[in-house]
Each structure stands twice: as C-alpha cells, then as structure tokens.
Amino acid sequence: MSEVLDRPRAVAAPSALAGVAEILTEDALAFVADLHGRFDARRRALLAARTERQTRFDAGELPDFRADTAHIRDSEWTIGAIPADLQDRRVEITGPTNAKMIINALNSGARVFMADFEDATSPVWDELVRGQVNLRAYWRGELGFTDPASGKAYAVGKTPAVLMVRPRGWHLDERHVTVDGAPVSGGLFDFALYAFHNAKVALAKGSGPYFYLPKLESMEEAALWSDVFATAEEWLGLARGTIKATVLIETLPAAFEMDEILYALRDNIVGLNCGRWDYIFSYIKRLGRSPDRLTPDRACMTMDKAFLAAYSLRLIDTCHRRGAFAMGGMSAFIPVKGDEAANRAAMDKVRADKLREVTNGHDGTWVAHPALVPIALEAFEQMEGPNQLTRRPDHVPGRDAMLALHDGPRTEAGARENIRVGVQYIAAWLSGKGAVPLYNLMEDAATAEICRTQLWQWLKYEAPLDDGRDFTHDLFEDWLADELGKLEDILNLRPAARLLHELVTAKELEEFLTLPAYEMLY
C-alpha cells in the first residue's frame, strides 16, 4: 500500500456532519485517488465512444448484436460462484440512503435492499457523505434513527435484508472530490468509500461487498468495472471475485450485449436486472431522433408488449444460460391513502406485473415501498425453489422484436402529465430529494428522463396527437404555463420549470438531465 500512498491524493470538500471523519479518511481518499489515476481516462474515452455511436444511430444505423463478439455468444461458459445469501432474491426493495429509509427497507421483509446513491438520490454533498456514514454504521451495529417530530425510534431488526449498493453511473462526476484539480467519477467515489469501509466487515458477518451497476452501454464499460473490482480486491486484500455485482440492463445498446457484459464481469457478476424505466428513456434517446420512432403516451409503454416484453424474455434466457440471475423490474406504485378503490386497483396492477415476471422466468423483482413487499412475495411463491436458474423461455425474441415500438395514442393528457411530473421531480431533485412520491407513484430520475425526452421528441417532430392537433411549440408553452399555474409554489419550482423548458426546446437532446441539473445544485 505504501507505493499507492505516494501517489497524488484526493482532496474532499469539508462537511460538518457527524461521523464524516471516519468516512473521508486519508487512506480512503488515497484509495479513491488510486482508482481515479488508473481508470478515469478510460472512463472518459468510453463516454466519448457513446457519443460516436449516437452519431451512427442518428445517421440511420440500428442497434444489433456485435459481429466481433459472436464467439462469446456462441460458446458455452458460465459466471463465477454466487454467494449463499444472494441465492434467494425474489423481492428486492430500493431507495435512498437516509437512516430511516435504510432501516425500514432492511426490515421490510424483502430479501435484498439496494441502497441507492444514483437515481433515488440527489447528489448533494452532505447527503452523499451522510449515506456513507449510515451504511458504515449499519455494518457496525450502530445504525439507529429517532424521528424528531414524533419521537419514534427506528432500529434494524434481527433478520434484515441483504444489503447491496448502487453507485452513480459512469457519466456523473463528483465535483467535491478532486485529484490534481480534476473531479473524480461519482461512481468510483461511491464504490470506493463503501468498499473500503465495509467490505471486510460485511464478509465477517456472512455477507459481502455487493453492488448494482447502472447505465452501462457496452461490454467495454462492463470490463472497466471488472478491472476496478480486481484492483479494489487487491487493494483490500480480498480474493479475486469477492466483490459481487448485478448489472442493470437499462440502456438499449446494453440489451444487445448482455452475453458480453456477463462475460466481461464473469468473476464478479451474479445477475442482470430489467431497469425498465431507464430503458424506455434510453430507447427514446438512442432511436427517438427519427420521426418513424415517435413514441405513444408513456402509459402505453408497458412490460407485456413490444420492445419491453422482448428484452425481458431475452434477458431471462441470456442469464439462465450463463448461471446468472434474471431480475425483474421496478413497481413504482405506493399505497393510495384515503381511496380504497384506487388503492385496490393499484395493488392489482402490481400483482399482475409480478405474476407476469415470475411466469416468464424471472428470479426476483423490485418494489419501491414496503407495503408492496407482501404482494410481490406472494406472486413469487410460484417458484419451486429460491430462484429459477434452470428455466429458459420457450421463445427468445430477436433483433426486430427488441426494436418494436409500442402502439398507442399521443394525447394532451399524456403531454400534460409529462410536464407536471417532470417539473415537480426536477424541483425536488434541486431541493436535495431523489425519491419523490408523485400521484401515487414513487418516482426517481428515470421517470423525469422519460418525461423530458418524450416531450423533446414530440416537439422536434411536431407529433400528431389523437385529437388531430400537432404538438407545436405554442401548445407546449401554453400547457407548461397552465400546469405551472395549477401547482403549489414549491421550492425550486421556477428554476425546475426553466430547466425543463430548456431541455424540451433544445435543438439537440441532452444526454442526461442530471448533468445540467447538477450545475444548478451549487
């Protein structure tokens, strides 16, 4: 380690939070700096490759399975061993890293809790550090929370869910930590601090350093994580393959490289997950710059049809062929208070969604609220064992099915809903909240991304609506003003509206709304 410690150090912004001294230690920041020095240039080159690929999509090229990696798809191989405490993942719950959420999720009855530094967290510096403090406290048996308003005390129960952590994607920087004046990768920062402080403690308690990896678009991006893991295992004195990860297949290009992603991470990977909401966003972002890919209302784009159904089945087949888990997607519903009929209807939709997943062959699923855990568990009781690794679909969709667009109308109501949800989510994000209950759904950044990219697409091509009108600039301006007039004057509503307006009316589609929004946080 002394050789590593002689390298440039990471410099972190100050924080007055209790416990921060145990997180931003000299050795932990040296680990961050080493990962930055080894891998940041490669990360940035891979981000540039995304831009180059988009240029080809804009010129008419469509995603397809790679010719240069056919040998990986055609040959027989499997991933490495899966730890005992990850064999049963039938229901997973996700959410941000505040203490109350962590405790409630761990106690929810779900098999796994994914603590999220990505789409369910607004990357406010103190919140990111507080999340690391909370996770460190959990592994040391010190995590507790007392609600200042009610006085109610929260503590972790005797049989908590298995803990996994989602760091930020490759595209996001962390400006509060620099090496030689350059910001480090947000994902490397999140991963490094959690692994450094908790890997050995988790292993000593019969678990391990487990992660969810978001927003990957290629085998090469997965291989970068593989090399990060190998370096981290050497740094921390862990056997190769100790770190375990599940990759979210939530981008269209990644869906055509699932075998390759599993292969690149075969020492560390345990499964893939259908990140359905970001996948819709990616479909629009990657192919929606063409008038023949105009999408219908986002409510029409459901998992039982078109490109979403196809990629779910292909993910199941790919994973099970390689001995990896095929995880289903998020149900964003939350209980509807004060309206039993509406609540029953919402829960029925959750039940139907989870039954579809288990029937197709998924090994588990996601929920966003503890109240949904029993419903999802009941659906997955259909499994004969803790997973369905030996099950393969009868039909595996090909390329055309994976690109097939949903049918359905484009409506004024759909456009207005995108405006309402987009503005309110961005306002909450700018106020430091990444998981936001809106209209009986728990929304994160993925929903806002769908809202603004769909509005951008419709406006760019003046999409025909079901009532005979075209979605023009004047209509957007009128509906935006009208919807703002109906909303309460919540914190950051006006800045959020300006950002949404800029994103929707921009000549070129912004890759991620969180990039310009991050500039507004400070």
Wavefront OBJ file of the C-alpha trace (Angstrom):
o trace
v 0.000 0.000 0.000
v 2.915 2.407 0.637
v 3.590 2.662 -3.081
v -0.022 3.666 -3.679
v 0.017 6.183 -0.846
v 2.886 8.025 -2.537
v 0.610 8.906 -5.458
v -1.481 12.097 -5.703
v -4.217 12.284 -3.079
v -7.876 13.043 -3.469
v -8.966 16.306 -1.903
v -12.500 16.294 -0.468
v -14.700 19.257 0.339
v -15.404 19.778 4.043
v -18.554 18.540 5.739
v -19.814 19.273 9.243
v -21.767 16.022 9.507
v -21.207 13.784 12.491
v -19.158 10.740 11.548
v -17.598 12.249 8.444
v -14.091 11.933 9.893
v -14.500 8.157 9.858
v -15.516 8.253 6.176
v -13.213 10.753 4.478
v -10.046 9.313 5.960
v -6.603 9.705 4.469
v -6.401 6.065 3.432
v -9.932 6.009 1.980
v -9.208 9.081 -0.120
v -5.915 7.537 -1.232
v -7.935 4.587 -2.496
v -10.241 6.962 -4.396
v -7.227 8.738 -5.865
v -5.641 5.475 -6.978
v -8.804 4.338 -8.762
v -9.088 7.766 -10.383
v -5.493 7.667 -11.611
v -5.839 4.190 -13.037
v -9.262 4.425 -14.648
v -10.555 7.954 -15.211
v -9.029 8.468 -18.652
v -10.503 5.154 -19.764
v -13.896 6.139 -18.364
v -13.888 9.383 -20.303
v -12.865 7.602 -23.511
v -15.825 5.248 -23.102
v -18.172 8.204 -22.659
v -16.791 9.645 -25.894
v -17.493 6.302 -27.564
v -21.153 6.680 -26.599
v -21.254 9.974 -28.476
v -19.638 8.397 -31.533
v -22.162 5.553 -31.503
v -25.039 8.029 -31.239
v -23.785 9.748 -34.368
v -24.173 6.436 -36.203
v -27.679 5.957 -34.794
v -28.608 9.452 -35.934
v -27.395 8.519 -39.426
v -29.807 5.567 -39.520
v -27.837 2.700 -38.022
v -29.857 0.493 -35.659
v -28.622 -1.453 -32.637
v -27.657 -5.042 -33.388
v -25.664 -7.922 -31.967
v -21.938 -7.415 -32.469
v -20.150 -9.450 -35.112
v -16.794 -9.157 -33.315
v -18.130 -10.826 -30.165
v -20.119 -13.656 -31.760
v -17.664 -16.155 -30.274
v -18.691 -15.067 -26.788
v -22.386 -15.518 -27.531
v -21.892 -18.832 -29.335
v -19.571 -20.544 -26.848
v -20.540 -22.291 -23.606
v -19.393 -20.725 -20.349
v -20.880 -19.653 -17.018
v -20.271 -16.947 -14.466
v -18.477 -17.491 -11.154
v -19.950 -18.732 -7.894
v -22.882 -16.881 -6.290
v -22.733 -16.319 -2.503
v -25.238 -18.140 -0.300
v -27.004 -15.002 0.888
v -27.749 -13.964 -2.719
v -29.335 -17.273 -3.771
v -32.861 -16.050 -2.923
v -33.593 -12.598 -4.315
v -37.286 -12.973 -5.041
v -38.163 -9.473 -3.825
v -35.807 -6.511 -3.636
v -36.614 -3.037 -2.356
v -34.759 0.094 -3.340
v -34.443 3.602 -2.008
v -32.142 6.390 -0.830
v -29.523 6.165 1.893
v -31.068 8.199 4.706
v -31.168 6.343 8.020
v -34.945 5.942 8.290
v -35.221 4.579 4.737
v -32.349 2.146 5.257
v -33.866 0.778 8.464
v -37.394 0.476 7.065
v -36.129 -1.217 3.894
v -33.906 -3.652 5.785
v -36.892 -4.553 7.997
v -39.419 -4.709 5.136
v -39.361 -8.458 4.570
v -37.668 -8.066 1.193
v -34.757 -10.395 0.557
v -32.478 -7.573 -0.645
v -32.273 -3.822 -0.084
v -30.455 -1.742 -2.686
v -29.182 1.456 -1.074
v -29.132 3.914 -3.934
v -26.578 6.668 -4.499
v -27.831 7.039 -8.079
v -31.337 7.796 -9.397
v -33.025 7.856 -5.963
v -30.502 10.329 -4.544
v -29.911 13.958 -5.396
v -26.095 14.268 -5.246
v -25.957 16.965 -2.579
v -22.556 16.608 -0.934
v -23.754 16.258 2.649
v -26.396 13.702 1.604
v -23.812 11.551 -0.172
v -21.478 11.611 2.808
v -24.352 11.026 5.240
v -25.329 7.961 3.223
v -21.815 6.546 3.590
v -21.900 7.295 7.331
v -25.212 5.449 7.642
v -24.036 2.369 5.731
v -20.841 2.176 7.777
v -22.920 2.458 10.947
v -25.184 -0.367 9.783
v -22.359 -2.843 9.351
v -21.022 -1.949 12.790
v -24.395 -2.393 14.504
v -24.669 1.316 15.259
v -27.434 2.477 12.907
v -30.494 3.996 14.520
v -32.902 6.844 13.931
v -35.313 8.839 16.075
v -37.940 10.896 14.281
v -37.608 14.448 15.644
v -41.297 15.156 15.042
v -42.884 12.032 16.528
v -40.116 10.830 18.805
v -40.457 7.339 17.305
v -37.253 5.311 17.381
v -36.197 3.066 14.497
v -33.752 0.148 14.758
v -32.619 -2.656 12.458
v -34.383 -5.953 13.152
v -32.908 -9.403 13.674
v -33.358 -10.642 10.086
v -32.540 -7.714 7.797
v -32.467 -7.846 4.026
v -29.147 -8.410 2.278
v -27.567 -5.038 1.537
v -26.469 -4.003 -1.943
v -25.292 -0.540 -3.034
v -25.808 1.274 -6.326
v -23.073 3.809 -7.130
v -23.613 6.515 -9.715
v -23.188 5.867 -13.435
v -20.027 6.455 -15.437
v -21.342 9.768 -16.791
v -21.517 11.595 -13.452
v -18.627 13.434 -11.796
v -18.216 14.228 -8.115
v -17.012 17.813 -8.055
v -16.421 17.829 -4.286
v -13.532 15.363 -4.579
v -10.646 16.204 -6.873
v -7.282 14.759 -7.836
v -4.817 17.316 -9.189
v -7.783 19.672 -9.596
v -9.880 17.254 -11.673
v -13.180 15.910 -10.332
v -13.360 12.197 -9.710
v -16.009 9.865 -11.055
v -19.123 9.845 -8.895
v -19.419 6.100 -9.382
v -15.824 5.414 -8.368
v -16.225 7.660 -5.323
v -19.423 5.927 -4.162
v -17.990 2.461 -4.766
v -14.591 3.148 -3.249
v -15.798 4.587 0.038
v -18.359 1.842 0.609
v -15.967 -0.980 -0.304
v -13.076 0.493 1.672
v -15.026 0.864 4.893
v -17.388 -2.104 4.729
v -16.138 -4.977 2.563
v -14.297 -6.854 5.287
v -16.928 -6.160 7.944
v -19.666 -7.438 5.639
v -17.673 -10.591 4.894
v -17.070 -11.199 8.585
v -20.832 -11.085 9.112
v -21.525 -13.687 6.443
v -22.340 -11.333 3.591
v -20.096 -9.331 1.299
v -19.471 -6.193 -0.778
v -22.424 -6.326 -3.184
v -23.249 -3.732 -5.833
v -25.732 -2.779 -8.541
v -24.134 -1.169 -11.612
v -26.242 1.360 -13.582
v -26.354 2.837 -17.071
v -23.793 0.577 -18.773
v -23.932 0.661 -22.573
v -21.275 -1.812 -23.679
v -19.047 -4.762 -22.879
v -16.128 -2.354 -22.620
v -17.888 -0.341 -19.916
v -18.513 -3.574 -18.003
v -14.861 -4.554 -18.439
v -13.881 -1.254 -16.844
v -15.868 -2.178 -13.732
v -14.251 -5.623 -13.782
v -10.807 -4.045 -13.665
v -11.932 -1.644 -10.924
v -13.127 -4.622 -8.892
v -9.880 -6.518 -9.436
v -7.863 -3.508 -8.291
v -10.103 -2.985 -5.275
v -9.830 -6.640 -4.266
v -6.030 -6.438 -4.440
v -6.013 -3.141 -2.532
v -8.248 -4.508 0.225
v -6.628 -7.940 0.443
v -9.657 -9.812 -0.880
v -9.703 -12.924 -3.035
v -10.436 -12.346 -6.717
v -14.189 -12.444 -7.292
v -15.149 -11.474 -3.728
v -16.950 -8.331 -4.866
v -20.277 -9.249 -6.451
v -22.399 -7.141 -8.777
v -25.684 -7.136 -10.625
v -25.854 -5.033 -13.784
v -28.955 -3.071 -14.674
v -29.799 -3.527 -18.331
v -31.384 -0.117 -18.690
v -29.911 1.119 -21.946
v -30.808 -0.043 -25.433
v -27.205 -0.722 -26.556
v -26.559 -2.874 -23.466
v -29.530 -5.111 -24.300
v -27.653 -6.226 -27.422
v -24.523 -7.020 -25.381
v -25.917 -8.944 -22.415
v -23.782 -12.040 -23.029
v -20.735 -9.842 -23.441
v -21.437 -7.884 -20.248
v -21.811 -11.094 -18.263
v -18.580 -12.390 -19.805
v -16.609 -9.227 -19.087
v -17.682 -9.348 -15.430
v -17.787 -13.131 -15.076
v -15.543 -13.182 -11.993
v -17.790 -10.760 -10.136
v -21.253 -10.749 -11.647
v -24.297 -12.564 -10.249
v -27.090 -11.298 -12.496
v -28.773 -8.756 -14.724
v -31.821 -6.625 -13.956
v -34.527 -5.175 -16.204
v -34.208 -1.462 -15.444
v -37.450 -0.763 -17.251
v -37.904 2.980 -16.719
v -34.405 3.984 -17.799
v -34.736 1.505 -20.663
v -37.722 3.451 -22.031
v -35.687 6.639 -21.668
v -32.751 5.048 -23.475
v -34.958 3.792 -26.308
v -36.215 7.325 -26.936
v -32.754 8.851 -26.507
v -30.955 6.442 -28.802
v -33.595 5.972 -31.537
v -36.064 8.791 -30.989
v -34.217 11.305 -33.154
v -36.088 9.892 -36.112
v -39.729 10.660 -36.989
v -40.505 6.977 -37.572
v -39.791 6.258 -33.887
v -42.407 8.585 -32.379
v -43.500 7.054 -29.090
v -47.056 6.898 -27.732
v -48.042 8.150 -24.270
v -45.605 6.701 -21.778
v -48.512 4.977 -20.001
v -48.917 2.846 -23.159
v -45.355 1.510 -22.969
v -45.898 -1.478 -20.695
v -43.722 -4.513 -19.985
v -46.058 -7.005 -21.659
v -45.642 -5.591 -25.164
v -43.198 -4.579 -27.887
v -39.534 -3.858 -27.112
v -40.012 -4.090 -23.338
v -41.507 -7.589 -23.399
v -38.850 -8.720 -25.859
v -35.884 -7.557 -23.839
v -37.270 -9.063 -20.636
v -37.512 -12.517 -22.219
v -34.107 -12.252 -23.837
v -32.559 -11.187 -20.517
v -34.033 -14.248 -18.797
v -32.690 -16.612 -21.448
v -29.258 -14.999 -21.537
v -28.849 -15.007 -17.758
v -30.043 -18.542 -17.162
v -27.843 -19.927 -19.916
v -24.871 -18.431 -18.059
v -25.941 -19.308 -14.495
v -26.851 -15.720 -13.608
v -29.979 -14.302 -12.004
v -32.542 -12.544 -14.201
v -34.126 -9.864 -12.041
v -37.426 -8.221 -12.918
v -38.170 -4.528 -12.869
v -39.422 -1.861 -10.521
v -43.020 -1.434 -9.475
v -43.274 2.251 -8.645
v -46.743 2.084 -7.074
v -47.206 3.180 -3.472
v -50.340 2.834 -1.323
v -53.173 5.227 -2.194
v -54.316 6.756 1.073
v -57.952 7.718 1.550
v -59.278 5.915 -1.532
v -59.679 2.183 -1.016
v -60.947 1.540 -4.557
v -57.972 3.328 -6.112
v -55.583 1.576 -3.751
v -57.042 -1.829 -4.607
v -56.738 -1.084 -8.321
v -53.096 -0.059 -7.897
v -52.248 -3.190 -5.919
v -53.974 -5.343 -8.534
v -51.693 -3.834 -11.174
v -48.653 -4.638 -9.050
v -49.842 -8.215 -8.565
v -50.416 -8.721 -12.290
v -46.993 -7.274 -13.118
v -45.202 -9.555 -10.667
v -47.136 -12.632 -11.795
v -46.083 -11.875 -15.374
v -42.447 -11.684 -14.279
v -42.421 -14.932 -12.313
v -44.344 -16.747 -15.050
v -41.834 -15.572 -17.673
v -38.987 -16.917 -15.564
v -37.531 -14.013 -13.609
v -35.777 -14.901 -10.351
v -36.961 -11.844 -8.449
v -38.372 -8.368 -8.751
v -38.189 -4.813 -7.412
v -40.591 -2.709 -5.376
v -40.279 0.865 -4.134
v -42.427 0.716 -0.986
v -42.507 -1.753 1.957
v -46.280 -2.184 1.558
v -45.702 -3.868 -1.800
v -43.280 -6.476 -0.463
v -46.011 -8.978 0.617
v -47.756 -8.709 -2.762
v -44.546 -9.383 -4.657
v -43.572 -12.212 -2.305
v -46.956 -13.847 -2.827
v -46.528 -13.717 -6.596
v -43.064 -15.268 -6.430
v -44.293 -18.147 -4.280
v -44.915 -19.793 -7.652
v -41.216 -20.564 -7.834
v -40.387 -24.117 -6.808
v -37.146 -23.043 -5.175
v -35.243 -19.880 -4.236
v -34.725 -19.000 -7.916
v -35.466 -20.202 -11.454
v -31.942 -20.549 -12.812
v -32.772 -23.785 -14.624
v -35.711 -22.285 -16.511
v -35.442 -20.945 -20.080
v -38.168 -19.204 -22.131
v -39.859 -21.158 -24.909
v -39.238 -18.275 -27.310
v -36.263 -15.910 -27.400
v -37.008 -12.629 -29.245
v -34.604 -11.438 -31.902
v -33.412 -8.049 -33.020
v -36.604 -6.873 -34.723
v -38.760 -7.681 -31.692
v -36.297 -5.882 -29.427
v -36.730 -2.718 -31.502
v -40.508 -2.954 -31.953
v -42.321 0.192 -30.854
v -45.488 0.170 -28.756
v -48.783 1.122 -30.342
v -50.974 3.751 -28.750
v -52.151 7.338 -28.885
v -50.325 10.553 -28.137
v -52.620 12.722 -26.064
v -52.861 16.110 -24.465
v -53.292 14.350 -21.136
v -50.054 12.439 -21.698
v -48.123 15.590 -22.562
v -49.520 17.460 -19.567
v -48.644 14.589 -17.241
v -45.071 14.633 -18.540
v -44.905 18.362 -17.833
v -46.366 18.063 -14.324
v -44.218 15.130 -13.276
v -41.067 16.450 -14.924
v -41.264 19.866 -13.297
v -42.107 18.570 -9.839
v -39.417 15.900 -9.867
v -36.712 18.310 -11.023
v -37.795 20.782 -8.327
v -37.482 18.099 -5.673
v -34.104 16.978 -7.058
v -32.797 20.547 -6.920
v -34.017 20.638 -3.316
v -31.994 17.552 -2.401
v -34.568 14.766 -2.814
v -34.061 11.971 -5.315
v -37.022 9.697 -4.489
v -40.292 11.622 -4.743
v -43.916 10.439 -4.275
v -45.993 11.902 -7.118
v -49.562 10.886 -7.997
v -49.357 7.620 -6.043
v -46.054 6.558 -7.582
v -42.557 6.706 -6.116
v -40.565 8.437 -8.831
v -36.838 8.752 -9.328
v -34.731 10.412 -12.002
v -35.636 7.809 -14.646
v -39.257 8.980 -14.812
v -38.234 12.595 -15.255
v -35.868 11.491 -18.026
v -38.725 9.774 -19.872
v -40.932 12.854 -19.448
v -38.480 15.347 -20.853
v -37.120 13.158 -23.681
v -40.611 12.287 -24.854
v -41.639 15.943 -24.817
v -38.447 16.798 -26.736
v -39.169 14.101 -29.318
v -42.796 15.103 -29.784
v -41.874 18.764 -30.128
v -38.990 18.162 -32.528
v -41.278 16.347 -34.977
v -44.488 18.187 -34.058
v -46.005 14.813 -33.297
v -49.644 14.297 -34.294
v -51.950 13.940 -31.297
v -55.059 11.785 -31.143
v -57.343 14.847 -31.311
v -55.997 15.940 -34.710
v -53.631 18.657 -33.484
v -49.863 18.611 -33.776
v -47.650 19.088 -30.712
v -46.259 22.510 -31.549
v -44.073 24.936 -29.660
v -47.118 27.111 -28.911
v -49.004 24.157 -27.440
v -46.063 23.238 -25.234
v -45.690 26.808 -23.996
v -49.422 27.066 -23.243
v -49.609 23.747 -21.437
v -46.443 24.406 -19.449
v -47.768 27.760 -18.261
v -51.160 26.247 -17.453
v -49.709 23.335 -15.481
v -47.391 25.636 -13.530
v -50.397 27.732 -12.587
v -52.050 24.656 -11.049
v -49.052 23.667 -8.923
v -48.280 24.964 -5.488
v -45.371 27.348 -5.203
v -42.987 24.630 -4.036
v -39.295 25.160 -3.501
v -37.311 25.455 -6.761
v -40.425 25.136 -8.933
v -39.492 28.058 -11.185
v -35.857 27.004 -11.733
v -37.110 23.483 -12.447
v -39.604 24.795 -14.996
v -36.871 26.800 -16.716
v -34.636 23.744 -16.919
v -37.428 21.562 -18.287
v -38.223 24.240 -20.867
v -34.575 24.423 -21.929
v -34.285 20.648 -22.227
v -37.501 20.223 -24.205
v -36.895 23.096 -26.621
v -33.161 22.465 -27.141
v -32.002 21.769 -30.689
v -30.008 18.737 -29.522
v -31.167 16.212 -26.937
v -29.224 16.420 -23.674
v -27.738 13.051 -22.669
v -28.894 13.250 -19.031
v -30.956 15.940 -17.329
v -28.890 15.370 -14.182
v -25.836 16.878 -15.898
v -27.192 20.445 -16.253
v -29.213 19.990 -13.048
v -26.012 19.157 -11.155
v -24.593 22.516 -12.175
v -27.619 24.156 -10.529
v -27.152 22.400 -7.175
v -24.260 24.629 -6.150
l 1 2 3 4 5 6 7 8 9 10 11 12 13 14 15 16 17 18 19 20 21 22 23 24 25 26 27 28 29 30 31 32 33 34 35 36 37 38 39 40 41 42 43 44 45 46 47 48 49 50 51 52 53 54 55 56 57 58 59 60 61 62 63 64 65 66 67 68 69 70 71 72 73 74 75 76 77 78 79 80 81 82 83 84 85 86 87 88 89 90 91 92 93 94 95 96 97 98 99 100 101 102 103 104 105 106 107 108 109 110 111 112 113 114 115 116 117 118 119 120 121 122 123 124 125 126 127 128 129 130 131 132 133 134 135 136 137 138 139 140 141 142 143 144 145 146 147 148 149 150 151 152 153 154 155 156 157 158 159 160 161 162 163 164 165 166 167 168 169 170 171 172 173 174 175 176 177 178 179 180 181 182 183 184 185 186 187 188 189 190 191 192 193 194 195 196 197 198 199 200 201 202 203 204 205 206 207 208 209 210 211 212 213 214 215 216 217 218 219 220 221 222 223 224 225 226 227 228 229 230 231 232 233 234 235 236 237 238 239 240 241 242 243 244 245 246 247 248 249 250 251 252 253 254 255 256 257 258 259 260 261 262 263 264 265 266 267 268 269 270 271 272 273 274 275 276 277 278 279 280 281 282 283 284 285 286 287 288 289 290 291 292 293 294 295 296 297 298 299 300 301 302 303 304 305 306 307 308 309 310 311 312 313 314 315 316 317 318 319 320 321 322 323 324 325 326 327 328 329 330 331 332 333 334 335 336 337 338 339 340 341 342 343 344 345 346 347 348 349 350 351 352 353 354 355 356 357 358 359 360 361 362 363 364 365 366 367 368 369 370 371 372 373 374 375 376 377 378 379 380 381 382 383 384 385 386 387 388 389 390 391 392 393 394 395 396 397 398 399 400 401 402 403 404 405 406 407 408 409 410 411 412 413 414 415 416 417 418 419 420 421 422 423 424 425 426 427 428 429 430 431 432 433 434 435 436 437 438 439 440 441 442 443 444 445 446 447 448 449 450 451 452 453 454 455 456 457 458 459 460 461 462 463 464 465 466 467 468 469 470 471 472 473 474 475 476 477 478 479 480 481 482 483 484 485 486 487 488 489 490 491 492 493 494 495 496 497 498 499 500 501 502 503 504 505 506 507 508 509 510 511 512 513 514 515 516 517 518 519 520 521 522
